[in-house]
Amino acid sequence: MTMDRRFTLALIAPVALMTLSGCGINSIPTADENVKARWADVQNQYQRRADLIPNLVNTVKGYAQQESQVLTQVTEARAKASSIQVNADDLSDPAKLQQFGAAQAQLGQSLGRLLATVEAYPDLKSNQNFLTLQSQLEGTENRITIARQDYNAAVQAYNTRIRTFPDMIGAKVIYGAEPKVPFEATAPNAEQAPTVDFGNGQ
C-alpha cells in the first residue's frame, strides 16, 4: 500500500466513523435497550400486584366467605393475567400488547369489585393485615402507572429516533428496526391509578 493511499485512508476513516455514528449505530440499540428495561419495570410492577392478591383474597375470605363469587373472579382473573407474558421481542406486536393489557385490565376490574365489598365489613376494614395489604396495593397501583408512563416515553423516544434523519438510515439498513407499541389503556380511566381507599373504618 502506497504512502498516499494510507494517508487517504487515515483521513477517510474518521469521517466514515463520524458518519456511521450519526446514523444510529449506537443510539438505536441504546434506545431499544431502554424500551426493554422500561417494559421489564412494567412487568415487575404487575407481578408485584399479582403477588399481593392471594394474601388479599385470603384475608377477605376470613371475614367475608359469602363473597365467594367475587373472590373466585379475582383468582381466575389473576391466573389469566399471569399466564399472558410479553417478552422484549413482542414489543412491536400490537396484538400481544393488547392481549396483555386487556388481561391486566380485567384483573384490575375484578380487584376493584372485591375491594368494593369491603365496605360491608367494618371488622375487615380495621384488620391490621388488611390495612398493610391496602397500603402495599395502593403503592403498587401508583408504581404501575409510573412504569407504564416511563415505558411509553421510552417507546416514543425510540420510535421518533428510528423515523428521523440521520438515525433512520442505521435503523432501517443495519437493524431493520420496527416501531415499538405503546401500552394503551384498555379500560376507562385505566391510565390513572385506581383509588384504594377503604375509609379507614370511618
Backbone bond lengths (Angstrom), bond angles and torsions (degrees), N, CA, C in turn:
res aa  C-N    CA-C-N  psi(-1)  N-CA   C-N-CA  omega(-1)  CA-C   N-CA-C  phi
1 M - - - 1.463 - - 1.530 108.63 -
2 T 1.341 115.25 129.98 1.461 119.53 -177.78 1.507 110.73 -72.07
3 M 1.330 113.57 162.45 1.471 119.90 179.73 1.522 110.87 -63.91
4 D 1.360 116.03 -39.48 1.471 119.81 -179.21 1.535 110.76 -64.09
5 R 1.328 115.44 -39.46 1.473 118.48 -178.98 1.523 111.01 -67.82
6 R 1.310 116.11 -40.51 1.471 119.84 177.26 1.527 110.55 -61.28
7 F 1.305 114.60 -41.82 1.469 119.31 -179.82 1.532 110.63 -64.48
8 T 1.337 115.40 -40.61 1.469 119.91 178.49 1.522 111.01 -64.25
9 L 1.338 117.04 -44.34 1.473 121.04 178.25 1.520 111.32 -63.29
10 A 1.314 115.55 -37.44 1.465 119.88 178.88 1.521 110.74 -63.86
11 L 1.332 116.76 -33.22 1.466 120.22 178.32 1.524 111.79 -78.39
12 I 1.335 115.76 -36.66 1.470 120.29 -176.17 1.523 111.58 -74.53
13 A 1.331 117.89 -37.71 1.473 121.66 -174.20 1.525 112.90 -55.18
14 P 1.344 119.55 -49.30 1.471 118.21 179.18 1.521 113.20 -63.11
15 V 1.334 115.76 -36.76 1.472 119.59 178.66 1.523 110.07 -64.32
16 A 1.356 115.08 -43.39 1.467 119.18 179.02 1.522 111.23 -62.53
17 L 1.322 116.29 -42.56 1.468 119.96 179.02 1.518 111.15 -63.38
18 M 1.326 116.24 -41.75 1.468 119.76 179.36 1.521 110.59 -64.85
19 T 1.347 115.91 -38.52 1.459 119.94 178.96 1.518 110.89 -64.84
20 L 1.351 115.87 -45.53 1.465 120.05 179.51 1.517 111.77 -64.41
21 S 1.332 116.18 -41.47 1.464 118.47 -178.89 1.514 110.97 -66.02
22 G 1.337 116.49 -25.19 1.463 119.78 177.50 1.505 112.96 -84.25
23 C 1.333 117.20 -0.38 1.469 121.44 -178.73 1.521 111.74 -108.42
24 G 1.314 117.19 22.21 1.458 120.20 174.11 1.503 115.85 86.78
25 I 1.332 118.30 12.67 1.461 120.58 -178.76 1.525 110.97 -55.51
26 N 1.310 117.13 -43.33 1.464 121.00 179.31 1.525 112.73 -100.28
27 S 1.323 116.13 -35.22 1.472 118.69 -172.94 1.523 113.21 -71.65
28 I 1.333 117.94 -32.18 1.471 120.00 -179.71 1.530 110.99 -66.75
29 P 1.356 119.29 -51.39 1.468 117.51 177.55 1.519 113.52 -63.06
30 T 1.346 116.84 -33.14 1.462 119.79 178.22 1.520 110.74 -63.95
31 A 1.337 116.22 -45.13 1.467 120.48 178.80 1.519 110.91 -65.98
32 D 1.332 116.50 -37.18 1.461 121.13 179.01 1.528 110.67 -64.28
33 E 1.320 116.53 -44.69 1.466 120.11 178.67 1.521 111.58 -64.49
34 N 1.323 116.60 -33.76 1.464 119.89 177.55 1.527 110.90 -65.31
35 V 1.333 116.61 -41.57 1.468 120.39 176.68 1.529 110.11 -60.38
36 K 1.313 116.33 -45.54 1.479 120.84 -179.01 1.528 110.95 -62.38
37 A 1.320 115.74 -41.00 1.466 119.52 -179.88 1.526 111.06 -65.83
38 R 1.322 116.04 -41.26 1.466 119.39 179.86 1.529 110.57 -68.04
39 W 1.338 117.22 -33.82 1.466 119.69 176.73 1.526 110.34 -67.03
40 A 1.322 116.48 -38.61 1.464 119.99 176.69 1.522 110.55 -59.90
41 D 1.328 116.66 -37.15 1.469 120.24 176.71 1.522 110.92 -63.14
42 V 1.338 116.52 -42.16 1.469 120.72 177.62 1.523 109.71 -58.88
43 Q 1.322 116.64 -49.37 1.457 120.64 -179.02 1.523 111.99 -62.15
44 N 1.316 116.57 -40.09 1.464 120.57 179.66 1.520 111.62 -61.02
45 Q 1.319 117.10 -41.77 1.462 120.34 -178.33 1.526 111.37 -71.12
46 Y 1.329 116.71 -38.36 1.466 118.51 175.46 1.528 110.37 -65.45
47 Q 1.330 116.95 -36.68 1.462 120.09 177.22 1.523 110.36 -65.60
48 R 1.314 116.40 -39.11 1.467 120.22 177.25 1.527 110.21 -59.10
49 R 1.335 116.69 -43.14 1.462 119.84 177.73 1.524 110.33 -63.26
50 A 1.325 116.59 -45.12 1.466 120.39 179.92 1.526 111.29 -60.05
51 D 1.326 116.81 -36.40 1.468 120.64 179.93 1.527 112.50 -69.04
52 L 1.329 116.72 -28.00 1.465 120.22 179.85 1.533 112.18 -77.21
53 I 1.326 116.69 -26.90 1.467 120.46 -170.51 1.529 113.67 -63.12
54 P 1.334 121.24 -44.21 1.481 118.36 179.94 1.528 112.90 -57.17
55 N 1.328 117.43 -41.93 1.470 119.75 177.92 1.519 111.17 -64.96
56 L 1.327 116.28 -39.60 1.464 120.39 178.68 1.529 110.09 -63.42
57 V 1.336 115.75 -46.84 1.470 120.28 -180.00 1.526 110.53 -59.72
58 N 1.323 117.34 -45.25 1.467 120.40 -179.18 1.521 112.03 -65.16
59 T 1.331 116.90 -37.45 1.464 120.25 178.64 1.524 110.78 -66.19
60 V 1.332 116.43 -45.19 1.469 120.05 178.96 1.521 110.06 -65.24
61 K 1.325 116.81 -39.83 1.466 120.79 -178.71 1.522 110.86 -59.67
62 G 1.319 117.07 -35.04 1.453 120.30 -179.85 1.516 113.47 -64.63
63 Y 1.313 117.06 -23.71 1.470 121.24 -178.16 1.524 112.17 -110.59
64 A 1.325 117.33 -21.81 1.467 119.88 -171.71 1.523 110.26 -139.58
65 Q 1.322 116.06 63.91 1.459 119.81 -178.06 1.521 111.93 -63.86
66 Q 1.331 116.75 -24.76 1.459 119.86 -178.68 1.526 112.62 -71.38
67 E 1.313 116.68 -9.03 1.464 120.64 178.05 1.530 110.49 -91.14
68 S 1.322 116.36 34.48 1.467 120.55 -172.72 1.523 112.75 -61.07
69 Q 1.326 117.53 -35.05 1.464 120.05 -178.91 1.523 110.92 -64.38
70 V 1.325 116.35 -43.97 1.462 120.66 179.54 1.522 110.21 -66.15
71 L 1.323 116.14 -41.35 1.464 120.61 179.03 1.527 111.03 -62.48
72 T 1.330 116.32 -40.90 1.466 120.79 178.36 1.520 110.98 -64.85
73 Q 1.336 116.96 -41.74 1.467 120.66 179.86 1.526 111.43 -61.10
74 V 1.318 116.31 -41.61 1.465 119.89 179.32 1.524 110.37 -64.99
75 T 1.330 116.28 -44.68 1.459 120.80 -179.23 1.524 111.32 -62.14
76 E 1.338 116.57 -42.81 1.470 120.28 179.61 1.522 111.39 -68.26
77 A 1.332 116.50 -40.35 1.468 119.86 179.18 1.528 110.78 -65.03
78 R 1.337 116.11 -37.48 1.467 120.13 177.07 1.519 110.59 -63.04
79 A 1.334 116.88 -43.99 1.468 121.12 -179.40 1.530 110.28 -62.24
80 K 1.323 116.96 -42.34 1.465 120.41 -179.60 1.524 110.87 -66.18
81 A 1.338 115.93 -45.86 1.469 119.86 -179.26 1.518 111.05 -62.65
82 S 1.325 116.69 -38.35 1.468 120.61 -178.54 1.526 112.21 -71.48
83 S 1.330 116.62 -22.56 1.462 120.26 -177.55 1.524 112.60 -81.36
84 I 1.329 117.19 -16.43 1.466 120.79 -178.29 1.522 109.11 -97.87
85 Q 1.312 115.28 111.99 1.459 121.33 -179.06 1.524 110.08 -114.19
86 V 1.311 115.94 139.59 1.459 121.93 176.37 1.520 106.68 -122.00
87 N 1.340 116.67 112.31 1.458 118.96 179.56 1.526 110.48 -91.17
88 A 1.309 116.52 177.01 1.463 121.42 -174.27 1.520 112.33 -59.97
89 D 1.330 117.61 -30.86 1.462 120.67 -179.91 1.527 112.69 -73.10
90 D 1.325 117.20 -13.92 1.468 121.27 -177.90 1.529 113.22 -93.16
91 L 1.322 117.19 0.05 1.469 119.68 -171.63 1.520 114.00 -72.85
92 S 1.335 117.12 -3.76 1.465 120.81 173.89 1.526 111.31 -104.11
93 D 1.336 116.54 6.25 1.468 121.99 -177.09 1.534 109.99 -106.22
94 P 1.345 116.94 102.40 1.476 119.56 -177.73 1.519 113.47 -58.65
95 A 1.339 117.53 -36.33 1.468 120.77 -177.35 1.523 111.43 -63.95
96 K 1.331 116.97 -40.92 1.467 119.95 -177.98 1.527 111.05 -69.55
97 L 1.332 116.07 -40.57 1.464 118.20 178.60 1.527 110.85 -68.30
98 Q 1.323 116.77 -35.25 1.462 119.72 178.18 1.527 110.42 -66.23
99 Q 1.328 116.33 -40.73 1.468 120.68 178.16 1.522 110.76 -62.65
100 F 1.330 116.24 -44.76 1.457 120.98 178.58 1.528 110.09 -61.81
101 G 1.332 116.59 -47.56 1.462 120.70 -178.42 1.518 112.80 -62.97
102 A 1.338 115.87 -39.44 1.463 119.62 -179.91 1.526 111.19 -65.37
103 A 1.337 116.67 -40.70 1.462 120.05 179.52 1.519 110.92 -66.42
104 Q 1.327 117.49 -40.43 1.457 120.52 178.06 1.524 111.37 -67.27
105 A 1.332 116.33 -36.75 1.470 119.90 178.23 1.528 110.70 -66.51
106 Q 1.327 116.36 -39.55 1.460 120.16 177.81 1.526 110.91 -63.14
107 L 1.321 115.77 -40.83 1.465 119.65 176.99 1.525 110.15 -63.71
108 G 1.315 116.66 -42.54 1.463 120.31 178.62 1.521 112.36 -61.08
109 Q 1.332 116.33 -39.74 1.466 120.09 179.02 1.530 111.20 -68.22
110 S 1.326 116.34 -41.75 1.470 119.92 177.80 1.526 110.60 -63.83
111 L 1.314 115.52 -40.85 1.461 120.26 178.28 1.525 110.37 -63.68
112 G 1.318 116.20 -39.77 1.468 120.51 177.45 1.518 112.04 -61.09
113 R 1.357 116.42 -40.97 1.475 119.72 177.95 1.523 111.21 -64.97
114 L 1.339 115.48 -38.68 1.470 119.08 178.08 1.526 110.48 -62.97
115 L 1.315 116.01 -46.14 1.463 119.83 -177.46 1.523 111.84 -66.18
116 A 1.327 116.66 -29.76 1.463 120.49 178.63 1.524 111.45 -66.61
117 T 1.333 117.30 -29.66 1.467 120.24 -179.04 1.527 111.61 -70.78
118 V 1.319 116.68 -19.39 1.466 121.28 -175.85 1.532 111.48 -62.37
119 E 1.308 116.61 -29.59 1.467 120.62 -178.53 1.530 112.32 -54.99
120 A 1.321 117.23 -28.04 1.469 121.20 -177.61 1.526 112.85 -81.72
121 Y 1.354 117.28 -1.31 1.459 120.00 -174.62 1.529 110.83 -129.69
122 P 1.336 116.47 85.77 1.482 120.26 -178.21 1.519 113.74 -56.80
123 D 1.327 117.37 -37.83 1.467 119.94 -179.97 1.528 111.02 -63.42
124 L 1.320 115.71 -39.10 1.460 120.15 178.33 1.530 110.90 -66.19
125 K 1.325 116.22 -40.87 1.465 120.77 -178.30 1.524 112.25 -62.41
126 S 1.331 116.30 -25.28 1.463 119.59 -178.46 1.536 112.83 -101.66
127 N 1.342 117.09 1.31 1.454 121.64 179.51 1.533 109.87 -68.18
128 Q 1.341 117.25 130.84 1.462 120.38 -174.30 1.526 112.28 -63.32
129 N 1.319 116.62 -39.56 1.457 119.64 178.38 1.525 110.61 -62.05
130 F 1.329 114.89 -41.90 1.464 119.21 179.35 1.530 110.87 -65.41
131 L 1.331 116.70 -41.71 1.466 120.22 179.75 1.525 111.28 -62.14
132 T 1.343 115.95 -37.48 1.465 120.08 177.44 1.524 110.59 -65.78
133 L 1.334 116.55 -44.46 1.455 120.65 177.79 1.521 111.44 -63.06
134 Q 1.323 115.70 -38.60 1.468 120.99 177.47 1.519 110.23 -57.62
135 S 1.320 116.44 -47.85 1.462 121.22 -179.14 1.528 111.41 -63.89
136 Q 1.334 116.24 -43.13 1.460 120.25 -179.64 1.527 111.22 -65.73
137 L 1.325 115.64 -39.85 1.459 119.94 -179.50 1.530 110.87 -67.02
138 E 1.314 115.75 -42.05 1.466 119.75 179.17 1.529 110.24 -60.88
139 G 1.333 116.34 -45.08 1.460 120.24 178.43 1.522 111.95 -63.12
140 T 1.334 116.44 -37.97 1.461 120.57 -179.62 1.516 111.37 -67.41
141 E 1.327 117.18 -41.94 1.466 120.01 178.51 1.529 110.61 -61.07
142 N 1.319 116.38 -38.66 1.469 119.55 177.41 1.522 110.66 -66.24
143 R 1.336 116.61 -40.35 1.467 120.19 179.14 1.531 111.24 -66.03
144 I 1.322 116.69 -36.40 1.468 120.55 176.72 1.520 110.09 -60.43
145 T 1.325 116.19 -46.46 1.465 120.39 -179.93 1.526 110.94 -60.07
146 I 1.327 116.70 -45.47 1.476 120.76 -179.72 1.524 110.34 -65.44
147 A 1.329 117.45 -42.70 1.465 121.05 -179.51 1.523 111.03 -62.46
148 R 1.343 117.10 -40.35 1.468 119.64 177.99 1.526 110.45 -65.78
149 Q 1.320 117.49 -41.20 1.462 120.70 178.59 1.528 110.85 -62.70
150 D 1.330 117.03 -43.18 1.465 120.89 179.63 1.524 111.04 -65.29
151 Y 1.327 116.48 -39.66 1.463 120.22 177.25 1.523 110.46 -62.32
152 N 1.323 116.77 -47.65 1.465 120.32 -178.95 1.524 111.71 -62.66
153 A 1.327 117.16 -36.23 1.465 120.58 177.10 1.533 110.27 -65.25
154 A 1.338 116.90 -40.76 1.469 120.97 178.18 1.525 110.88 -66.02
155 V 1.329 116.67 -39.20 1.465 121.08 177.60 1.526 110.34 -63.72
156 Q 1.328 116.13 -44.64 1.467 119.71 179.44 1.525 111.12 -60.52
157 A 1.333 117.05 -43.44 1.463 121.13 179.60 1.527 110.60 -64.20
158 Y 1.329 116.83 -42.47 1.469 121.02 179.57 1.524 110.86 -65.03
159 N 1.338 116.58 -49.34 1.464 120.70 -178.37 1.523 111.67 -61.93
160 T 1.328 116.66 -37.92 1.463 120.18 177.07 1.519 110.54 -65.23
161 R 1.315 116.15 -42.02 1.469 120.95 -177.44 1.531 111.48 -63.78
162 I 1.341 117.55 -43.84 1.472 119.25 -175.86 1.528 112.00 -76.45
163 R 1.331 117.08 -8.50 1.461 120.08 -179.05 1.519 113.55 -108.44
164 T 1.321 117.04 -1.84 1.463 119.78 -176.92 1.525 110.96 -117.91
165 F 1.324 114.71 148.87 1.465 122.01 -179.64 1.523 109.67 -76.82
166 P 1.335 119.38 140.64 1.472 127.40 5.05 1.529 114.63 -94.14
167 D 1.338 118.17 -5.98 1.468 120.02 -174.64 1.520 112.65 -62.56
168 M 1.336 116.95 -25.68 1.461 119.64 -179.08 1.529 112.01 -61.55
169 I 1.329 116.98 -24.91 1.468 120.20 178.81 1.530 110.00 -66.07
170 G 1.325 115.81 -53.96 1.460 119.58 178.17 1.510 111.96 -64.28
171 A 1.328 117.00 -37.77 1.463 120.87 -178.93 1.519 111.19 -59.56
172 K 1.336 115.88 -41.81 1.456 119.62 -176.60 1.517 112.09 -84.26
173 V 1.327 116.97 -50.10 1.464 121.76 -172.70 1.525 112.01 -73.26
174 I 1.327 116.68 -45.01 1.461 120.12 -173.26 1.530 112.36 -91.27
175 Y 1.328 116.78 -45.02 1.468 119.95 -172.43 1.529 114.85 -102.17
176 G 1.325 116.96 -17.58 1.468 118.65 -175.13 1.512 111.01 57.57
177 A 1.327 115.59 39.18 1.464 121.72 -172.78 1.524 111.85 -65.14
178 E 1.317 115.37 138.42 1.463 122.91 175.51 1.524 108.78 -113.17
179 P 1.333 117.70 146.97 1.466 119.62 177.95 1.529 111.34 -59.02
180 K 1.326 115.92 143.55 1.466 121.51 174.63 1.529 108.41 -86.35
181 V 1.326 114.34 157.52 1.468 120.39 -178.14 1.519 110.05 -99.04
182 P 1.330 118.35 126.87 1.462 119.49 176.25 1.526 110.57 -71.65
183 F 1.308 115.14 159.00 1.466 120.94 176.93 1.523 106.92 -84.44
184 E 1.322 116.60 114.56 1.457 120.67 -176.27 1.524 110.62 -105.40
185 A 1.315 114.75 147.61 1.460 120.33 177.37 1.520 109.17 -64.21
186 T 1.331 117.03 134.82 1.465 121.06 179.46 1.522 111.48 -113.16
187 A 1.314 116.32 2.92 1.465 121.15 177.85 1.522 107.73 -140.72
188 P 1.333 118.30 155.76 1.458 120.11 179.55 1.523 111.68 -55.16
189 N 1.331 116.76 131.91 1.474 123.56 178.28 1.520 112.89 61.24
190 A 1.346 117.26 21.96 1.465 119.46 -177.81 1.515 112.43 -67.96
191 E 1.338 116.30 -18.05 1.453 118.22 179.19 1.519 111.90 -75.46
192 Q 1.339 117.24 -9.50 1.458 121.46 178.88 1.526 109.60 -105.22
193 A 1.310 115.38 142.61 1.455 119.24 177.10 1.524 109.20 -66.72
194 P 1.355 117.11 133.35 1.463 118.64 177.80 1.527 111.52 -62.77
195 T 1.295 115.79 151.14 1.462 119.94 176.20 1.520 108.84 -82.18
196 V 1.299 116.15 120.44 1.466 120.83 178.61 1.521 106.07 -107.42
197 D 1.324 114.96 90.58 1.462 119.87 -174.30 1.512 108.61 -140.11
198 F 1.318 115.69 118.09 1.452 120.67 -178.27 1.516 112.02 -106.88
199 G 1.290 116.23 15.62 1.445 119.93 174.34 1.518 113.56 76.79
200 N 1.356 117.30 -1.03 1.470 121.05 179.75 1.517 112.72 50.51
201 G 1.342 114.61 35.21 1.458 119.57 175.01 1.511 114.12 81.06
202 Q 1.344 116.88 5.91 1.461 118.84 -178.70 1.507 110.80 -84.65
